[in-house]
Amino acid sequence: MPLDPALRDRIIASVEAGFPDQIAHTQALVRFPSTRGQEQAIQDFVFRAFRARGLAMDRFAMDRAAIEDHPGGSKFAPDHSEAPIVVGIHRPRAETGRSLILQAHVDVVPPGPIDLWTHPPFEPVIEGDWLYGRGGADMKAGHAANLFVLDALTRIGLQPAATVTLQSVVEEESTGNGALMTHLRGYRAEAVLIPEPEEEMLVRANTGVLWFQVEVRGRPVHVREMGTGANAIDAAYRVIGALRRLEESWNARKAGRRHFEGEAHPINLNVGRIEGGDWASSVPAWCRIDCRIAIYPGVGAEEAAREIEAAVHAFALADPFLSNAPPRVTFNGFFAEGYELAEGSEAEAVLARAHEAATGRALRSFMTAGYLDTRVHALYDRVPALCYGPISENIHGFDERVSLASLKRITTAMALFVAEWCGVEPV
Ligand code: ZN
């Protein structure tokens, strides 16, 4: 049932009243350089912030065996984070509404060369409507919004009339194992909301993602005998060519896929990292490339992995050097399938009403071609998993920034969503 207009107006005003504190909290999160494996300090900070609100607390580690045993578990590499997952649980006095999980990740991607940033990446500078900083948009603004939605209700003497679980996870940018771990820990709710920076839209369809490394071994010789030595870096370039052809064949398969056939290039292969060789005057004996590729929803990670291996293997067989030194393919991160959000859920209808009240516009949905933790809840919890969040620019790039006006609208929509989905009771 739509919210009573008087209650709606009180919630809108309360989000507004709390917004300066919400910005300050977001800035505090941005100050933590929480790249992969460096999330312990920020998770401690989050733990204290949740506990200060009186939430029941849980903090736990990754269960590697359970994750590796699960079809949605991604591959562990030596740099897998060992930071804990932090969960805060609000329990109502009377469970009369529908339960909800609000999730966000604290890990951020590396800032890259600092001199390409206008401001240092972990200094949360505000200019006009924009809050700058690595991770500010993706997704510390959303992380703070999850908490400040509850604060907005508390400020007017209300709390959700259903269990609301706040989850602060890691490994979203590399495996998705943090979100999967909350599932394996047993957390469930009737809906999940993750406020990633989604341009004030709802994610309707989302690709899966695989990470893999290709290692080429050559034979080192002095450059004066280069013709006889196999150059591993040159060979790796040829392998990249073969992977580009695989990428094109996967893009051609968009035909007939409802959320993808209208996209120019839904499947992106990124060669994200390359290392190899030892010396400018020695023919390099080794080269490793780290790659990321997307897969359509409904395509299994395992079948995609076999196809990548087969493509590299077939190319190597036809290459004079590589046929004698076959490249090795290792899956070392994301091994995750995509999902589609079923249309017509009650959770989506409630979010659409909340969005319209907060922004004055109808809620639009779209396809996004990158990994999202909502896949865990869509595929394995099997509940409406809503990914929806603020307007941003340059996520994973330089001068990443989030719009504060948009963040306020999104937080308002989330607060109205929680009030209607969970119902409210006096504190
Ligand atoms: Zn994100």
Residues whose N, C-alpha, C, O or C-beta is under 5 A from the ligand:
A	BS01	ZN	D138 M139 E196
